[in-house]
Amino acid sequence: MSSKYQKFNKTVQLSAVASIGENPLFLIDYLMRLFRVLLLLSLWRILLKNHPEIPGLPLSKLLTYTLISEIFAQQIACRTELETSFWNGSITTRFLRPLNIFTQFTWEMLGTWTVGFCFFSLPLFLCGPLLGVNPFPSDIYCGGMFLVSIILAVMVGLAIEYLFAASAIWLGCHPYIINRVRSALGALLSGAVIPLALFPWGLGRFLSWLPFAATGSIPLRIYTGDHDFLSLLSAQIFWAVLLWLFVNRFWESQREKMLLVGG
Amino acid sequence: MQIIIKNLFKLFRLWRVYARMDLLLMTRDLKSIVLWYISDGLLNIASITGVLLLAERFSGIGSWSKYHVLFMLGYASLIDGLLSLFFGYNVSCISRRIGRGQLDHTLVQPQPLWLSLLTEGFSPFYASSVLLPGILLIWWSCFSLHLHPSAGWCLTLLTNMSASVVLAISFQFFWGSLAFWAPRSAEEISSSTLQLLEQLKAFPLDGLNPILVGSLLTVLPVGFLGWIPARSLLGMDNSIWSAVFTPFAAVLMTLLSILFFRKGLRRYARTGSARYSNFGHRG
């Protein structure tokens, strides 16, 4: 058990160091995220000045929602290097390692998160009051439930990640295509960039039933004071169980069909 | 003068050749091209849908009506499409070509580098998935706003669009040139900067903090890919300055990027690429 923990711990450490050492320009990505959050915070202030009537989402909560969404952007997006490894062919050597394939990618992802947390998320959280945003949860229960919810969100996010990766094999298409579709759909449908409650024609209510909402909208709603914990967490558990059951079978059936040219 | 005409003819000849190659690539395999086409269209639509839905919900954004926002999104989308039309196949993501040592492929050709870079990425068929929605959005907004475009207005539109594309590609080359000095770590910098432009181009910047607006017009010039030109074209800012602001910024950005790219190229001439190996393009 201890040896297994050490292996995983080492993977996390290696991944964290690599994300800085191999890409010292990672700060540009943080600059982009900073611009995005500043832009959205300003946009909400302008939009809600004349429309204070959005039910359950006053300006102060909306600002907290956006700030926390950016702080936990990596957890909400939940991206691994799986598709990149299809593209550059490194997936072949991964299969030879004495570790589960999902576990390898998941722990590497955790390594990159530690860097993002230290260099971006934590400073942004601390700067929240300077930006005129309360970065704290609505109350202590919401804070506690948020932690449970974000773990469930990561589980759903990982299931979606592996589902898309297996789909790339199934469709026999370039992993780049699947990667782009996943990013585009995730950003729009998770409610991470624009809260689903702000969508017109009751579209948000419909989208909140989809698995993407379980990765972003649900934890953020809990953080900003939605006390309907039972139904929100149940939805996340439902998607996590359903997707993982499906993904395991789907991946097992597709991994043998993987074809790599070049790499 | 004769050389300019000769190069111009060559430019059109090469565009024709690359258009044919683009068509061949598109038609070689129906499944992959349908997937590429749908994914690019989806990506483009997803990048503007959020703001579009907000404009619908709030009947506009700040001083921008719903259809003004639609026009700006159409403009921004069209710029994306034009960038993809003229600078596809990793020309707009120049750091990949430089970082991987693939610039050698371009340098060995018996023609000027600028001509290669201006033609190699020409992809009219592939780019149509982004171009067509942009054209549709502009047409829809013009129709809804009862705009009656005059010849002068069309000229301003074309000038601003050309300037926006030049500015965007110059911005890409400016940052992408970093790969001359750091081929491995800066290999993907162009995709980061392109993503920056794609994500932030869709927001009107009126009423924002002046420091933020200043940054979005200088450090990260996304304001020129939609907001400033749309303000001028929709008559929200009637000063002459607003009409020439984007072309002026494009000239400045182009000069900066040429300076930086040439500096990098001089270094490349001395060092070459250490990453090019007989296994492929990445050592």
Chai-1 contact restraints between the chains, C-beta under 6 A:
chainA,res_idxA,chainB,res_idxB,connection_type,confidence,min_distance_angstrom,max_distance_angstrom,comment,restraint_id
A,N23,B,S185,contact,1.0,0.0,6.0,A-B,restraint_1
A,P24,B,S185,contact,1.0,0.0,6.0,A-B,restraint_2
A,L25,B,S185,contact,1.0,0.0,6.0,A-B,restraint_3
A,L25,B,A186,contact,1.0,0.0,6.0,A-B,restraint_4
A,L25,B,I189,contact,1.0,0.0,6.0,A-B,restraint_5
A,I28,B,S192,contact,1.0,0.0,6.0,A-B,restraint_6
A,D29,B,S192,contact,1.0,0.0,6.0,A-B,restraint_7
A,M32,B,L196,contact,1.0,0.0,6.0,A-B,restraint_8
A,L38,B,L212,contact,1.0,0.0,6.0,A-B,restraint_9
A,L39,B,F203,contact,1.0,0.0,6.0,A-B,restraint_10
A,S42,B,L208,contact,1.0,0.0,6.0,A-B,restraint_11
A,I46,B,G62,contact,1.0,0.0,6.0,A-B,restraint_12
A,I46,B,G207,contact,1.0,0.0,6.0,A-B,restraint_13
A,L47,B,F58,contact,1.0,0.0,6.0,A-B,restraint_14
A,H51,B,F58,contact,1.0,0.0,6.0,A-B,restraint_15
A,C173,B,S32,contact,1.0,0.0,6.0,A-B,restraint_16
A,C173,B,L35,contact,1.0,0.0,6.0,A-B,restraint_17
A,I177,B,L35,contact,1.0,0.0,6.0,A-B,restraint_18
A,I177,B,S39,contact,1.0,0.0,6.0,A-B,restraint_19
A,R180,B,S39,contact,1.0,0.0,6.0,A-B,restraint_20
A,R180,B,L43,contact,1.0,0.0,6.0,A-B,restraint_21
A,V181,B,S39,contact,1.0,0.0,6.0,A-B,restraint_22
A,V181,B,L42,contact,1.0,0.0,6.0,A-B,restraint_23
A,A184,B,L42,contact,1.0,0.0,6.0,A-B,restraint_24
A,A184,B,L43,contact,1.0,0.0,6.0,A-B,restraint_25
A,A184,B,A46,contact,1.0,0.0,6.0,A-B,restraint_26
A,L188,B,A46,contact,1.0,0.0,6.0,A-B,restraint_27
A,L188,B,T49,contact,1.0,0.0,6.0,A-B,restraint_28
A,V193,B,G50,contact,1.0,0.0,6.0,A-B,restraint_29
A,I194,B,G50,contact,1.0,0.0,6.0,A-B,restraint_30
A,L198,B,R57,contact,1.0,0.0,6.0,A-B,restraint_31
A,F199,B,L53,contact,1.0,0.0,6.0,A-B,restraint_32
A,P200,B,L53,contact,1.0,0.0,6.0,A-B,restraint_33
A,P200,B,E56,contact,1.0,0.0,6.0,A-B,restraint_34
A,P200,B,R57,contact,1.0,0.0,6.0,A-B,restraint_35
